[in-house]
């Protein structure tokens, strides 16, 4: 006789929300410490940190880390990537910083791209890519700016006028090149194996191991998971993940959870995670990136935070509610406002384009707490606390 299905544990939205905030390390001010090791610990805990090109304010990979590391410095991430090499760049649901300890789970994706490069928007003839790799092998790491060539018309806004950009991207997704450093959005490419200088190259993970990795990564960073939250923008992985969840529930390693208001949507958690949690202090303010892990899954955010962030930069001005680059303000466990901010670097100011309180949230004490956080946020935006920070690490040119 098959085992009887386990009855789900009931959780209120409040309990589920606190579990998520605790897993995201947004329930306290300083969960990771300071310095490069804090940044490494944060990336490893979150599983990945999304990279984005928009710099109306500081780019999101720095912003996400700053939200969890009050003493974060941009040089910390640069050190991890280029010196310590404990993080690397690759695709998750978007281009992201990923812990190097997890690289074996991405090696099969690199192999798949070599066999079928149409899976990613990388272009260029294979022979032309080989020529570029030979150049890097001989002359050392390079950026797109080191390549002189005839320019072409852009195919779209984010394209490059240099054809070699597609060649570099193809070799990157193939796992032949690594991004050894990043200055703004200018990437330095190095031979993959030469960048990491492996004593022994990691063994590619099996399909089963990758499925377990996806599930465990989500459980750590989310606390309470659903199939959609585990496989965000990765529908092909759902079947295998669902089968693994069923097996773990049978082994009592996971418990099914019914969240109030979630309808038929299923959730799961580790038994040890289901401890009662108190509400974070409402004076604990986080000004979040639109690409923060707490915001990018809109359905989940609507269920647990009663707020689903809409990124309005791509909307016509007349259709915007919160502004061009609205940033959600988390006060304790509530999203209370959205701030449309812009950093005027030339003038040395953080500009508030629009401040929108969510219904029923405006209060003098809360406004004072947000204004205090804005002062700290401005210092981060302008790099005022980084004057004595170490310079960006240089990439050593390796001999042929």
Beta strands, then each sheet from edge to edge (+ up, - down):
strand 1: 9-11
strand 2: 48-50
strand 3: 87-91
strand 4: 95-99
strand 5: 142-143
strand 6: 177-183
strand 7: 186-191
strand 8: 224-225
strand 9: 255-259
strand 10: 267-269
strand 11: 285-287
strand 12: 326-331
strand 13: 334-344
strand 14: 349-357
sheet 1: 1+ 9+ 10- 8+
sheet 2: 2+ 4- 3+
sheet 3: 5+ 7- 6+
sheet 4: 11+ 12- 13+ 14-
end
